[in-house]
Amino acid sequence: MVPLYAARIADLGAGDLVQIECACGHVTLLTAPMLATAGATAEQKLLDLSAQLRCRECDARGRAVVSVKWRDERGKM
């Protein structure tokens, strides 16, 4: 597990989820393939996603908080 400040999209494994929470309260969980579809590169830092992604509810950009739900070694969250 990599600390969040240093984590890149390439560090996400199968089952790891990136939680994006907008200031308006909208929360979504994304996987690495979903982020690649949104135009994020594998070497991009996860914390930089908040400036790139737009909220589907309020259409704002740059107001999100990014966190990661790492899958543990046994396959559970």
mmCIF file of the N, C-alpha and C atoms, coordinates in Angstrom:
data_MODEL
# 
_entry.id   MODEL 
# 
loop_
_atom_site.group_PDB 
_atom_site.id 
_atom_site.type_symbol 
_atom_site.label_atom_id 
_atom_site.label_alt_id 
_atom_site.label_comp_id 
_atom_site.label_asym_id 
_atom_site.label_entity_id 
_atom_site.label_seq_id 
_atom_site.pdbx_PDB_ins_code 
_atom_site.Cartn_x 
_atom_site.Cartn_y 
_atom_site.Cartn_z 
_atom_site.occupancy 
_atom_site.B_iso_or_equiv 
_atom_site.pdbx_formal_charge 
_atom_site.auth_seq_id 
_atom_site.auth_comp_id 
_atom_site.auth_asym_id 
_atom_site.auth_atom_id 
_atom_site.pdbx_PDB_model_num 
ATOM 1   N N  . MET A 1 1  ? 0.842   -1.171  0.000   1.00 0.00 ? 1  MET A N  1 
ATOM 2   C CA . MET A 1 1  ? 0.000   0.000   0.000   1.00 0.00 ? 1  MET A CA 1 
ATOM 3   C C  . MET A 1 1  ? 0.893   1.243   0.000   1.00 0.00 ? 1  MET A C  1 
ATOM 4   N N  . VAL A 1 2  ? 0.580   2.168   -0.862  1.00 0.00 ? 2  VAL A N  1 
ATOM 5   C CA . VAL A 1 2  ? 1.343   3.404   -1.034  1.00 0.00 ? 2  VAL A CA 1 
ATOM 6   C C  . VAL A 1 2  ? 0.606   4.528   -0.305  1.00 0.00 ? 2  VAL A C  1 
ATOM 7   N N  . PRO A 1 3  ? 1.337   5.465   0.337   1.00 0.00 ? 3  PRO A N  1 
ATOM 8   C CA . PRO A 1 3  ? 0.643   6.596   0.962   1.00 0.00 ? 3  PRO A CA 1 
ATOM 9   C C  . PRO A 1 3  ? -0.092  7.423   -0.086  1.00 0.00 ? 3  PRO A C  1 
ATOM 10  N N  . LEU A 1 4  ? -1.199  8.010   0.296   1.00 0.00 ? 4  LEU A N  1 
ATOM 11  C CA . LEU A 1 4  ? -2.051  8.722   -0.648  1.00 0.00 ? 4  LEU A CA 1 
ATOM 12  C C  . LEU A 1 4  ? -1.315  9.870   -1.339  1.00 0.00 ? 4  LEU A C  1 
ATOM 13  N N  . TYR A 1 5  ? -0.458  10.593  -0.633  1.00 0.00 ? 5  TYR A N  1 
ATOM 14  C CA . TYR A 1 5  ? 0.231   11.723  -1.257  1.00 0.00 ? 5  TYR A CA 1 
ATOM 15  C C  . TYR A 1 5  ? 1.175   11.299  -2.377  1.00 0.00 ? 5  TYR A C  1 
ATOM 16  N N  . ALA A 1 6  ? 1.606   10.032  -2.382  1.00 0.00 ? 6  ALA A N  1 
ATOM 17  C CA . ALA A 1 6  ? 2.536   9.547   -3.403  1.00 0.00 ? 6  ALA A CA 1 
ATOM 18  C C  . ALA A 1 6  ? 1.873   8.586   -4.383  1.00 0.00 ? 6  ALA A C  1 
ATOM 19  N N  . ALA A 1 7  ? 0.633   8.206   -4.147  1.00 0.00 ? 7  ALA A N  1 
ATOM 20  C CA . ALA A 1 7  ? -0.030  7.191   -4.962  1.00 0.00 ? 7  ALA A CA 1 
ATOM 21  C C  . ALA A 1 7  ? -0.338  7.698   -6.366  1.00 0.00 ? 7  ALA A C  1 
ATOM 22  N N  . ARG A 1 8  ? -0.090  6.839   -7.323  1.00 0.00 ? 8  ARG A N  1 
ATOM 23  C CA . ARG A 1 8  ? -0.392  7.113   -8.724  1.00 0.00 ? 8  ARG A CA 1 
ATOM 24  C C  . ARG A 1 8  ? -1.445  6.119   -9.189  1.00 0.00 ? 8  ARG A C  1 
ATOM 25  N N  . ILE A 1 9  ? -2.055  6.386   -10.308 1.00 0.00 ? 9  ILE A N  1 
ATOM 26  C CA . ILE A 1 9  ? -3.091  5.495   -10.825 1.00 0.00 ? 9  ILE A CA 1 
ATOM 27  C C  . ILE A 1 9  ? -2.517  4.117   -11.093 1.00 0.00 ? 9  ILE A C  1 
ATOM 28  N N  . ALA A 1 10 ? -1.248  4.052   -11.488 1.00 0.00 ? 10 ALA A N  1 
ATOM 29  C CA . ALA A 1 10 ? -0.590  2.772   -11.751 1.00 0.00 ? 10 ALA A CA 1 
ATOM 30  C C  . ALA A 1 10 ? -0.464  1.924   -10.490 1.00 0.00 ? 10 ALA A C  1 
ATOM 31  N N  . ASP A 1 11 ? -0.530  2.540   -9.306  1.00 0.00 ? 11 ASP A N  1 
ATOM 32  C CA . ASP A 1 11 ? -0.425  1.814   -8.045  1.00 0.00 ? 11 ASP A CA 1 
ATOM 33  C C  . ASP A 1 11 ? -1.721  1.098   -7.679  1.00 0.00 ? 11 ASP A C  1 
ATOM 34  N N  . LEU A 1 12 ? -2.818  1.429   -8.329  1.00 0.00 ? 12 LEU A N  1 
ATOM 35  C CA . LEU A 1 12 ? -4.101  0.792   -8.029  1.00 0.00 ? 12 LEU A CA 1 
ATOM 36  C C  . LEU A 1 12 ? -4.114  -0.627  -8.577  1.00 0.00 ? 12 LEU A C  1 
ATOM 37  N N  . GLY A 1 13 ? -4.577  -1.539  -7.772  1.00 0.00 ? 13 GLY A N  1 
ATOM 38  C CA . GLY A 1 13 ? -4.694  -2.919  -8.202  1.00 0.00 ? 13 GLY A CA 1 
ATOM 39  C C  . GLY A 1 13 ? -6.148  -3.290  -8.424  1.00 0.00 ? 13 GLY A C  1 
ATOM 40  N N  . ALA A 1 14 ? -6.363  -4.538  -8.753  1.00 0.00 ? 14 ALA A N  1 
ATOM 41  C CA . ALA A 1 14 ? -7.728  -5.033  -8.929  1.00 0.00 ? 14 ALA A CA 1 
ATOM 42  C C  . ALA A 1 14 ? -8.458  -4.958  -7.591  1.00 0.00 ? 14 ALA A C  1 
ATOM 43  N N  . GLY A 1 15 ? -9.581  -4.328  -7.577  1.00 0.00 ? 15 GLY A N  1 
ATOM 44  C CA . GLY A 1 15 ? -10.367 -4.209  -6.354  1.00 0.00 ? 15 GLY A CA 1 
ATOM 45  C C  . GLY A 1 15 ? -10.133 -2.926  -5.581  1.00 0.00 ? 15 GLY A C  1 
ATOM 46  N N  . ASP A 1 16 ? -9.097  -2.159  -5.919  1.00 0.00 ? 16 ASP A N  1 
ATOM 47  C CA . ASP A 1 16 ? -8.873  -0.871  -5.269  1.00 0.00 ? 16 ASP A CA 1 
ATOM 48  C C  . ASP A 1 16 ? -9.810  0.167   -5.883  1.00 0.00 ? 16 ASP A C  1 
ATOM 49  N N  . LEU A 1 17 ? -10.384 0.999   -5.039  1.00 0.00 ? 17 LEU A N  1 
ATOM 50  C CA . LEU A 1 17 ? -11.346 1.999   -5.493  1.00 0.00 ? 17 LEU A CA 1 
ATOM 51  C C  . LEU A 1 17 ? -10.901 3.400   -5.085  1.00 0.00 ? 17 LEU A C  1 
ATOM 52  N N  . VAL A 1 18 ? -11.088 4.345   -5.977  1.00 0.00 ? 18 VAL A N  1 
ATOM 53  C CA . VAL A 1 18 ? -10.818 5.749   -5.685  1.00 0.00 ? 18 VAL A CA 1 
ATOM 54  C C  . VAL A 1 18 ? -12.158 6.410   -5.390  1.00 0.00 ? 18 VAL A C  1 
ATOM 55  N N  . GLN A 1 19 ? -12.278 6.998   -4.208  1.00 0.00 ? 19 GLN A N  1 
ATOM 56  C CA . GLN A 1 19 ? -13.512 7.677   -3.823  1.00 0.00 ? 19 GLN A CA 1 
ATOM 57  C C  . GLN A 1 19 ? -13.338 9.160   -4.072  1.00 0.00 ? 19 GLN A C  1 
ATOM 58  N N  . ILE A 1 20 ? -14.251 9.727   -4.854  1.00 0.00 ? 20 ILE A N  1 
ATOM 59  C CA . ILE A 1 20 ? -14.259 11.155  -5.147  1.00 0.00 ? 20 ILE A CA 1 
ATOM 60  C C  . ILE A 1 20 ? -15.504 11.737  -4.487  1.00 0.00 ? 20 ILE A C  1 
ATOM 61  N N  . GLU A 1 21 ? -15.295 12.686  -3.564  1.00 0.00 ? 21 GLU A N  1 
ATOM 62  C CA . GLU A 1 21 ? -16.419 13.321  -2.871  1.00 0.00 ? 21 GLU A CA 1 
ATOM 63  C C  . GLU A 1 21 ? -16.390 14.810  -3.153  1.00 0.00 ? 21 GLU A C  1 
ATOM 64  N N  . CYS A 1 22 ? -17.439 15.301  -3.799  1.00 0.00 ? 22 CYS A N  1 
ATOM 65  C CA . CYS A 1 22 ? -17.546 16.715  -4.142  1.00 0.00 ? 22 CYS A CA 1 
ATOM 66  C C  . CYS A 1 22 ? -18.046 17.502  -2.927  1.00 0.00 ? 22 CYS A C  1 
ATOM 67  N N  . ALA A 1 23 ? -17.799 18.788  -2.941  1.00 0.00 ? 23 ALA A N  1 
ATOM 68  C CA . ALA A 1 23 ? -18.264 19.659  -1.863  1.00 0.00 ? 23 ALA A CA 1 
ATOM 69  C C  . ALA A 1 23 ? -19.788 19.695  -1.788  1.00 0.00 ? 23 ALA A C  1 
ATOM 70  N N  . CYS A 1 24 ? -20.475 19.386  -2.899  1.00 0.00 ? 24 CYS A N  1 
ATOM 71  C CA . CYS A 1 24 ? -21.939 19.383  -2.897  1.00 0.00 ? 24 CYS A CA 1 
ATOM 72  C C  . CYS A 1 24 ? -22.505 18.130  -2.225  1.00 0.00 ? 24 CYS A C  1 
ATOM 73  N N  . GLY A 1 25 ? -21.634 17.146  -1.920  1.00 0.00 ? 25 GLY A N  1 
ATOM 74  C CA . GLY A 1 25 ? -22.080 15.934  -1.255  1.00 0.00 ? 25 GLY A CA 1 
ATOM 75  C C  . GLY A 1 25 ? -22.144 14.717  -2.156  1.00 0.00 ? 25 GLY A C  1 
ATOM 76  N N  . HIS A 1 26 ? -21.974 14.881  -3.449  1.00 0.00 ? 26 HIS A N  1 
ATOM 77  C CA . HIS A 1 26 ? -22.001 13.757  -4.385  1.00 0.00 ? 26 HIS A CA 1 
ATOM 78  C C  . HIS A 1 26 ? -20.739 12.913  -4.202  1.00 0.00 ? 26 HIS A C  1 
ATOM 79  N N  . VAL A 1 27 ? -20.918 11.606  -4.066  1.00 0.00 ? 27 VAL A N  1 
ATOM 80  C CA . VAL A 1 27 ? -19.804 10.678  -3.872  1.00 0.00 ? 27 VAL A CA 1 
ATOM 81  C C  . VAL A 1 27 ? -19.857 9.619   -4.963  1.00 0.00 ? 27 VAL A C  1 
ATOM 82  N N  . THR A 1 28 ? -18.690 9.302   -5.527  1.00 0.00 ? 28 THR A N  1 
ATOM 83  C CA . THR A 1 28 ? -18.605 8.237   -6.512  1.00 0.00 ? 28 THR A CA 1 
ATOM 84  C C  . THR A 1 28 ? -17.343 7.426   -6.280  1.00 0.00 ? 28 THR A C  1 
ATOM 85  N N  . LEU A 1 29 ? -17.394 6.142   -6.616  1.00 0.00 ? 29 LEU A N  1 
ATOM 86  C CA . LEU A 1 29 ? -16.251 5.250   -6.518  1.00 0.00 ? 29 LEU A CA 1 
ATOM 87  C C  . LEU A 1 29 ? -15.819 4.875   -7.922  1.00 0.00 ? 29 LEU A C  1 
ATOM 88  N N  . LEU A 1 30 ? -14.521 5.013   -8.200  1.00 0.00 ? 30 LEU A N  1 
ATOM 89  C CA . LEU A 1 30 ? -13.990 4.733   -9.528  1.00 0.00 ? 30 LEU A CA 1 
ATOM 90  C C  . LEU A 1 30 ? -12.845 3.740   -9.439  1.00 0.00 ? 30 LEU A C  1 
ATOM 91  N N  . THR A 1 31 ? -12.706 2.906   -10.465 1.00 0.00 ? 31 THR A N  1 
ATOM 92  C CA . THR A 1 31 ? -11.587 1.981   -10.572 1.00 0.00 ? 31 THR A CA 1 
ATOM 93  C C  . THR A 1 31 ? -10.543 2.572   -11.515 1.00 0.00 ? 31 THR A C  1 
ATOM 94  N N  . ALA A 1 32 ? -9.377  1.947   -11.594 1.00 0.00 ? 32 ALA A N  1 
ATOM 95  C CA . ALA A 1 32 ? -8.317  2.429   -12.484 1.00 0.00 ? 32 ALA A CA 1 
ATOM 96  C C  . ALA A 1 32 ? -8.759  2.439   -13.948 1.00 0.00 ? 32 ALA A C  1 
ATOM 97  N N  . PRO A 1 33 ? -9.445  1.385   -14.450 1.00 0.00 ? 33 PRO A N  1 
ATOM 98  C CA . PRO A 1 33 ? -9.913  1.450   -15.843 1.00 0.00 ? 33 PRO A CA 1 
ATOM 99  C C  . PRO A 1 33 ? -10.919 2.578   -16.091 1.00 0.00 ? 33 PRO A C  1 
ATOM 100 N N  . MET A 1 34 ? -11.747 2.886   -15.108 1.00 0.00 ? 34 MET A N  1 
ATOM 101 C CA . MET A 1 34 ? -12.695 3.986   -15.257 1.00 0.00 ? 34 MET A CA 1 
ATOM 102 C C  . MET A 1 34 ? -11.964 5.319   -15.351 1.00 0.00 ? 34 MET A C  1 
ATOM 103 N N  . LEU A 1 35 ? -10.900 5.478   -14.575 1.00 0.00 ? 35 LEU A N  1 
ATOM 104 C CA . LEU A 1 35 ? -10.111 6.705   -14.623 1.00 0.00 ? 35 LEU A CA 1 
ATOM 105 C C  . LEU A 1 35 ? -9.385  6.836   -15.959 1.00 0.00 ? 35 LEU A C  1 
ATOM 106 N N  . ALA A 1 36 ? -8.924  5.712   -16.502 1.00 0.00 ? 36 ALA A N  1 
ATOM 107 C CA . ALA A 1 36 ? -8.266  5.743   -17.812 1.00 0.00 ? 36 ALA A CA 1 
ATOM 108 C C  . ALA A 1 36 ? -9.254  6.178   -18.886 1.00 0.00 ? 36 ALA A C  1 
ATOM 109 N N  . THR A 1 37 ? -10.500 5.753   -18.782 1.00 0.00 ? 37 THR A N  1 
ATOM 110 C CA . THR A 1 37 ? -11.535 6.164   -19.721 1.00 0.00 ? 37 THR A CA 1 
ATOM 111 C C  . THR A 1 37 ? -11.790 7.672   -19.623 1.00 0.00 ? 37 THR A C  1 
ATOM 112 N N  . ALA A 1 38 ? -11.617 8.225   -18.420 1.00 0.00 ? 38 ALA A N  1 
ATOM 113 C CA . ALA A 1 38 ? -11.829 9.656   -18.208 1.00 0.00 ? 38 ALA A CA 1 
ATOM 114 C C  . ALA A 1 38 ? -10.636 10.494  -18.660 1.00 0.00 ? 38 ALA A C  1 
ATOM 115 N N  . GLY A 1 39 ? -9.576  9.838   -19.152 1.00 0.00 ? 39 GLY A N  1 
ATOM 116 C CA . GLY A 1 39 ? -8.431  10.567  -19.686 1.00 0.00 ? 39 GLY A CA 1 
ATOM 117 C C  . GLY A 1 39 ? -7.247  10.679  -18.751 1.00 0.00 ? 39 GLY A C  1 
ATOM 118 N N  . ALA A 1 40 ? -7.279  10.012  -17.617 1.00 0.00 ? 40 ALA A N  1 
ATOM 119 C CA . ALA A 1 40 ? -6.160  10.057  -16.684 1.00 0.00 ? 40 ALA A CA 1 
ATOM 120 C C  . ALA A 1 40 ? -5.068  9.089   -17.141 1.00 0.00 ? 40 ALA A C  1 
ATOM 121 N N  . THR A 1 41 ? -3.820  9.482   -16.975 1.00 0.00 ? 41 THR A N  1 
ATOM 122 C CA . THR A 1 41 ? -2.703  8.621   -17.346 1.00 0.00 ? 41 THR A CA 1 
ATOM 123 C C  . THR A 1 41 ? -2.273  7.777   -16.153 1.00 0.00 ? 41 THR A C  1 
ATOM 124 N N  . ALA A 1 42 ? -1.566  6.705   -16.421 1.00 0.00 ? 42 ALA A N  1 
ATOM 125 C CA . ALA A 1 42 ? -1.145  5.786   -15.362 1.00 0.00 ? 42 ALA A CA 1 
ATOM 126 C C  . ALA A 1 42 ? -0.172  6.435   -14.384 1.00 0.00 ? 42 ALA A C  1 
ATOM 127 N N  . GLU A 1 43 ? 0.605   7.408   -14.828 1.00 0.00 ? 43 GLU A N  1 
ATOM 128 C CA . GLU A 1 43 ? 1.597   8.047   -13.968 1.00 0.00 ? 43 GLU A CA 1 
ATOM 129 C C  . GLU A 1 43 ? 1.058   9.262   -13.220 1.00 0.00 ? 43 GLU A C  1 
ATOM 130 N N  . GLN A 1 44 ? -0.204  9.575   -13.410 1.00 0.00 ? 44 GLN A N  1 
ATOM 131 C CA . GLN A 1 44 ? -0.804  10.729  -12.746 1.00 0.00 ? 44 GLN A CA 1 
ATOM 132 C C  . GLN A 1 44 ? -1.048  10.427  -11.276 1.00 0.00 ? 44 GLN A C  1 
ATOM 133 N N  . LYS A 1 45 ? -0.765  11.400  -10.417 1.00 0.00 ? 45 LYS A N  1 
ATOM 134 C CA . LYS A 1 45 ? -1.012  11.225  -8.985  1.00 0.00 ? 45 LYS A CA 1 
ATOM 135 C C  . LYS A 1 45 ? -2.506  11.295  -8.705  1.00 0.00 ? 45 LYS A C  1 
ATOM 136 N N  . LEU A 1 46 ? -2.940  10.485  -7.743  1.00 0.00 ? 46 LEU A N  1 
ATOM 137 C CA . LEU A 1 46 ? -4.364  10.423  -7.411  1.00 0.00 ? 46 LEU A CA 1 
ATOM 138 C C  . LEU A 1 46 ? -4.879  11.754  -6.867  1.00 0.00 ? 46 LEU A C  1 
ATOM 139 N N  . LEU A 1 47 ? -4.072  12.456  -6.090  1.00 0.00 ? 47 LEU A N  1 
ATOM 140 C CA . LEU A 1 47 ? -4.532  13.724  -5.521  1.00 0.00 ? 47 LEU A CA 1 
ATOM 141 C C  . LEU A 1 47 ? -4.722  14.801  -6.585  1.00 0.00 ? 47 LEU A C  1 
ATOM 142 N N  . ASP A 1 48 ? -4.102  14.642  -7.754  1.00 0.00 ? 48 ASP A N  1 
ATOM 143 C CA . ASP A 1 48 ? -4.271  15.604  -8.839  1.00 0.00 ? 48 ASP A CA 1 
ATOM 144 C C  . ASP A 1 48 ? -5.599  15.425  -9.574  1.00 0.00 ? 48 ASP A C  1 
ATOM 145 N N  . LEU A 1 49 ? -6.319  14.355  -9.272  1.00 0.00 ? 49 LEU A N  1 
ATOM 146 C CA . LEU A 1 49 ? -7.587  14.090  -9.956  1.00 0.00 ? 49 LEU A CA 1 
ATOM 147 C C  . LEU A 1 49 ? -8.658  15.119  -9.620  1.00 0.00 ? 49 LEU A C  1 
ATOM 148 N N  . SER A 1 50 ? -8.600  15.689  -8.428  1.00 0.00 ? 50 SER A N  1 
ATOM 149 C CA . SER A 1 50 ? -9.666  16.619  -8.028  1.00 0.00 ? 50 SER A CA 1 
ATOM 150 C C  . SER A 1 50 ? -9.737  17.828  -8.951  1.00 0.00 ? 50 SER A C  1 
ATOM 151 N N  . ALA A 1 51 ? -8.626  18.249  -9.510  1.00 0.00 ? 51 ALA A N  1 
ATOM 152 C CA . ALA A 1 51 ? -8.632  19.389  -10.428 1.00 0.00 ? 51 ALA A CA 1 
ATOM 153 C C  . ALA A 1 51 ? -9.097  18.995  -11.826 1.00 0.00 ? 51 ALA A C  1 
ATOM 154 N N  . GLN A 1 52 ? -8.977  17.725  -12.163 1.00 0.00 ? 52 GLN A N  1 
ATOM 155 C CA . GLN A 1 52 ? -9.299  17.264  -13.514 1.00 0.00 ? 52 GLN A CA 1 
ATOM 156 C C  . GLN A 1 52 ? -10.756 16.832  -13.666 1.00 0.00 ? 52 GLN A C  1 
ATOM 157 N N  . LEU A 1 53 ? -11.320 16.198  -12.653 1.00 0.00 ? 53 LEU A N  1 
ATOM 158 C CA . LEU A 1 53 ? -12.658 15.622  -12.773 1.00 0.00 ? 53 LEU A CA 1 
ATOM 159 C C  . LEU A 1 53 ? -13.742 16.642  -12.454 1.00 0.00 ? 53 LEU A C  1 
ATOM 160 N N  . ARG A 1 54 ? -14.867 16.498  -13.122 1.00 0.00 ? 54 ARG A N  1 
ATOM 161 C CA . ARG A 1 54 ? -16.019 17.387  -12.937 1.00 0.00 ? 54 ARG A CA 1 
ATOM 162 C C  . ARG A 1 54 ? -17.146 16.597  -12.266 1.00 0.00 ? 54 ARG A C  1 
ATOM 163 N N  . CYS A 1 55 ? -17.833 17.218  -11.323 1.00 0.00 ? 55 CYS A N  1 
ATOM 164 C CA . CYS A 1 55 ? -18.943 16.580  -10.611 1.00 0.00 ? 55 CYS A CA 1 
ATOM 165 C C  . CYS A 1 55 ? -20.142 16.430  -11.546 1.00 0.00 ? 55 CYS A C  1 
ATOM 166 N N  . ARG A 1 56 ? -20.778 15.279  -11.487 1.00 0.00 ? 56 ARG A N  1 
ATOM 167 C CA . ARG A 1 56 ? -21.972 15.050  -12.309 1.00 0.00 ? 56 ARG A CA 1 
ATOM 168 C C  . ARG A 1 56 ? -23.213 15.718  -11.744 1.00 0.00 ? 56 ARG A C  1 
ATOM 169 N N  . GLU A 1 57 ? -23.179 16.069  -10.477 1.00 0.00 ? 57 GLU A N  1 
ATOM 170 C CA . GLU A 1 57 ? -24.349 16.685  -9.849  1.00 0.00 ? 57 GLU A CA 1 
ATOM 171 C C  . GLU A 1 57 ? -24.349 18.210  -10.006 1.00 0.00 ? 57 GLU A C  1 
ATOM 172 N N  . CYS A 1 58 ? -23.258 18.865  -9.591  1.00 0.00 ? 58 CYS A N  1 
ATOM 173 C CA . CYS A 1 58 ? -23.235 20.329  -9.591  1.00 0.00 ? 58 CYS A CA 1 
ATOM 174 C C  . CYS A 1 58 ? -22.384 20.920  -10.720 1.00 0.00 ? 58 CYS A C  1 
ATOM 175 N N  . ASP A 1 59 ? -21.729 20.069  -11.501 1.00 0.00 ? 59 ASP A N  1 
ATOM 176 C CA . ASP A 1 59 ? -20.914 20.462  -12.659 1.00 0.00 ? 59 ASP A CA 1 
ATOM 177 C C  . ASP A 1 59 ? -19.684 21.276  -12.276 1.00 0.00 ? 59 ASP A C  1 
ATOM 178 N N  . ALA A 1 60 ? -19.258 21.202  -11.016 1.00 0.00 ? 60 ALA A N  1 
ATOM 179 C CA . ALA A 1 60 ? -18.087 21.950  -10.555 1.00 0.00 ? 60 ALA A CA 1 
ATOM 180 C C  . ALA A 1 60 ? -16.815 21.133  -10.759 1.00 0.00 ? 60 ALA A C  1 
ATOM 181 N N  . ARG A 1 61 ? -15.720 21.836  -10.935 1.00 0.00 ? 61 ARG A N  1 
ATOM 182 C CA . ARG A 1 61 ? -14.412 21.206  -11.077 1.00 0.00 ? 61 ARG A CA 1 
ATOM 183 C C  . ARG A 1 61 ? -13.502 21.777  -9.989  1.00 0.00 ? 61 ARG A C  1 
ATOM 184 N N  . GLY A 1 62 ? -12.670 20.917  -9.395  1.00 0.00 ? 62 GLY A N  1 
ATOM 185 C CA . GLY A 1 62 ? -11.717 21.378  -8.397  1.00 0.00 ? 62 GLY A CA 1 
ATOM 186 C C  . GLY A 1 62 ? -12.255 21.472  -6.987  1.00 0.00 ? 62 GLY A C  1 
ATOM 187 N N  . ARG A 1 63 ? -13.428 20.930  -6.726  1.00 0.00 ? 63 ARG A N  1 
ATOM 188 C CA . ARG A 1 63 ? -14.020 20.997  -5.379  1.00 0.00 ? 63 ARG A CA 1 
ATOM 189 C C  . ARG A 1 63 ? -14.102 19.633  -4.720  1.00 0.00 ? 63 ARG A C  1 
ATOM 190 N N  . ALA A 1 64 ? -13.371 18.650  -5.249  1.00 0.00 ? 64 ALA A N  1 
ATOM 191 C CA . ALA A 1 64 ? -13.503 17.277  -4.773  1.00 0.00 ? 64 ALA A CA 1 
ATOM 192 C C  . ALA A 1 64 ? -12.392 16.908  -3.796  1.00 0.00 ? 64 ALA A C  1 
ATOM 193 N N  . VAL A 1 65 ? -12.711 15.951  -2.939  1.00 0.00 ? 65 VAL A N  1 
ATOM 194 C CA . VAL A 1 65 ? -11.744 15.345  -2.029  1.00 0.00 ? 65 VAL A CA 1 
ATOM 195 C C  . VAL A 1 65 ? -11.529 13.921  -2.507  1.00 0.00 ? 65 VAL A C  1 
ATOM 196 N N  . VAL A 1 66 ? -10.273 13.533  -2.675  1.00 0.00 ? 66 VAL A N  1 
ATOM 197 C CA . VAL A 1 66 ? -9.937  12.213  -3.203  1.00 0.00 ? 66 VAL A CA 1 
ATOM 198 C C  . VAL A 1 66 ? -9.429  11.339  -2.066  1.00 0.00 ? 66 VAL A C  1 
ATOM 199 N N  . SER A 1 67 ? -9.914  10.107  -2.003  1.00 0.00 ? 67 SER A N  1 
ATOM 200 C CA . SER A 1 67 ? -9.404  9.116   -1.061  1.00 0.00 ? 67 SER A CA 1 
ATOM 201 C C  . SER A 1 67 ? -9.396  7.759   -1.765  1.00 0.00 ? 67 SER A C  1 
ATOM 202 N N  . VAL A 1 68 ? -8.718  6.786   -1.157  1.00 0.00 ? 68 VAL A N  1 
ATOM 203 C CA . VAL A 1 68 ? -8.600  5.464   -1.770  1.00 0.00 ? 68 VAL A CA 1 
ATOM 204 C C  . VAL A 1 68 ? -9.078  4.412   -0.791  1.00 0.00 ? 68 VAL A C  1 
ATOM 205 N N  . LYS A 1 69 ? -9.842  3.459   -1.304  1.00 0.00 ? 69 LYS A N  1 
ATOM 206 C CA . LYS A 1 69 ? -10.232 2.289   -0.532  1.00 0.00 ? 69 LYS A CA 1 
ATOM 207 C C  . LYS A 1 69 ? -9.391  1.137   -1.061  1.00 0.00 ? 69 LYS A C  1 
ATOM 208 N N  . TRP A 1 70 ? -8.266  0.875   -0.365  1.00 0.00 ? 70 TRP A N  1 
ATOM 209 C CA . TRP A 1 70 ? -7.357  -0.178  -0.786  1.00 0.00 ? 70 TRP A CA 1 
ATOM 210 C C  . TRP A 1 70 ? -7.940  -1.537  -0.417  1.00 0.00 ? 70 TRP A C  1 
ATOM 211 N N  . ARG A 1 71 ? -7.831  -2.463  -1.297  1.00 0.00 ? 71 ARG A N  1 
ATOM 212 C CA . ARG A 1 71 ? -8.240  -3.846  -1.035  1.00 0.00 ? 71 ARG A CA 1 
ATOM 213 C C  . ARG A 1 71 ? -7.122  -4.496  -0.222  1.00 0.00 ? 71 ARG A C  1 
ATOM 214 N N  . ASP A 1 72 ? -7.473  -5.199  0.848   1.00 0.00 ? 72 ASP A N  1 
ATOM 215 C CA . ASP A 1 72 ? -6.432  -5.823  1.666   1.00 0.00 ? 72 ASP A CA 1 
ATOM 216 C C  . ASP A 1 72 ? -5.928  -7.110  1.014   1.00 0.00 ? 72 ASP A C  1 
ATOM 217 N N  . GLU A 1 73 ? -4.952  -7.738  1.618   1.00 0.00 ? 73 GLU A N  1 
ATOM 218 C CA . GLU A 1 73 ? -4.302  -8.918  1.039   1.00 0.00 ? 73 GLU A CA 1 
ATOM 219 C C  . GLU A 1 73 ? -5.247  -10.106 0.888   1.00 0.00 ? 73 GLU A C  1 
ATOM 220 N N  . ARG A 1 74 ? -6.299  -10.171 1.694   1.00 0.00 ? 74 ARG A N  1 
ATOM 221 C CA . ARG A 1 74 ? -7.242  -11.288 1.607   1.00 0.00 ? 74 ARG A CA 1 
ATOM 222 C C  . ARG A 1 74 ? -8.354  -11.032 0.612   1.00 0.00 ? 74 ARG A C  1 
ATOM 223 N N  . GLY A 1 75 ? -8.328  -9.870  -0.042  1.00 0.00 ? 75 GLY A N  1 
ATOM 224 C CA . GLY A 1 75 ? -9.350  -9.563  -1.035  1.00 0.00 ? 75 GLY A CA 1 
ATOM 225 C C  . GLY A 1 75 ? -10.535 -8.805  -0.493  1.00 0.00 ? 75 GLY A C  1 
ATOM 226 N N  . LYS A 1 76 ? -10.441 -8.344  0.749   1.00 0.00 ? 76 LYS A N  1 
ATOM 227 C CA . LYS A 1 76 ? -11.556 -7.588  1.353   1.00 0.00 ? 76 LYS A CA 1 
ATOM 228 C C  . LYS A 1 76 ? -11.167 -6.132  1.461   1.00 0.00 ? 76 LYS A C  1 
ATOM 229 N N  . MET A 1 77 ? -12.185 -5.255  1.529   1.00 0.00 ? 77 MET A N  1 
ATOM 230 C CA . MET A 1 77 ? -11.952 -3.815  1.666   1.00 0.00 ? 77 MET A CA 1 
ATOM 231 C C  . MET A 1 77 ? -11.588 -3.489  3.085   1.00 0.00 ? 77 MET A C  1 
# 
